[in-house]
Amino acid sequence: MTDTLLILPGDGIGPEVMAEVSRIIDWFGDKRGLKFDVSEDLVGGAAYDVHGVPLADATMAKAQEVDAVLLGAVGGPKYDNLDFSVKPERGLLRLRKEMDLFANLRPAQCFDALADFSSLKRDVVAGLDIMIVRELTSGIYFGEPRGIIEENGERVGINTQRYTESEIDRVARSAFELARKRGNKVCSMEKANVMESGILWREVVQRVHDADYPDVELSHMYADAGGMQLCRWPKQFDVIVTDNLFGDLLSDVAAMLTGSLGMLPSASLGAPMANGRPKALYEPVHGSAPDIAGQGKANPIACILSFAMALRYSFDQGDEATRLEKAVEKVLADGVRTADLMQAEGGTPVTTAGMGDAILAALEASL
Ligand code: NAD
């Protein structure tokens, strides 16, 4: 059975960074025998220009069928005045919603050569490699009742934190599965000391662990202490699993441990499909960067590392994912820098395609 991959370059720098990923996909096909059945389609403003909607139904249907979707970025000033319902970002939201991608994976990985980008001391972040798994489709951002009401002559803002056992169960499973492909360690974060939803969260995570993942090391931590520990000594963690709100905060803190936006990949995973693989969307954390689009200045590494995540988590090619990550690490160690990385000491400035060339050369040298 051939592995299937849907590529959605999108807008702005999306197509530029995706062009480099496509060359890397071809390299893995030619040199490592990883043959993907790749199709490409439109999303965001690019889809609106052709179809009048930011994601056509046919593209949505294709996304539901493939083993993994890889997206560049959407949006741009050209589309700022469009009606809300057809804005480019709605295309991405539709993908996340209809694929029911409940586990958002945000790795925080610090390459040695860029350790001085962090606001923390070099020895705290150099070599860091952790993964935050954030529950993405429930919790306080979605719970009812919500709103602003009148009570006793003043206004009251209301949001409700709400988690069902099955929602906790499924995201916990995602975290344990990921841990098995990494350092085999999960730390679950909540506020079981003050929140009933936190008590339930802790109970269910422990239950899933004891029943099906006893081989994975599990610890629990209050989310506020977790935030502190992330800044104090982040290398103590492997996988962190947490709810939507805490995950929103903690994944941004963790991202900033490592520096530039042009370096950050992400994945969103859903339920397993018939072939046992999770539904999956991989994308860089950055947007379409209209300020540098079309100038060859974009750093393609976030998108390339998103493909490395796809290799590891959708295609069970952990060794090849490591090969690609090591190639990126080597290129950075050699001082190859796109414009966003030029504030680091010295370095050779390259374009987007120049960075792609250097990573391909490092892959070639890895054989
Ligand atoms: P942005 O991430 O596009 O850009 C922020 C800054 O980071 C810019 O200065 C940009 O030049 C720089 N930057 C981003 N990615 C880079 C890369 N790969 N290499 C070098 N520099 C990079 O965020 P923004 O400016 O707030 O938003 C621009 C557009 O992107 C908006 O339309 C927004 O809605 C959209 N957006 C899309 C996504 C997505 O597709 N997932 C995410 C965020 C923003």
Residues whose N, C-alpha, C, O or C-beta is under 5 A from the ligand:
A	BS01	NAD	G72 A73 V74 G75 G76 L261 G262 P284 V285 H286 G287 S288 A289 P290 D291 I292 K297 A298 N299 D340
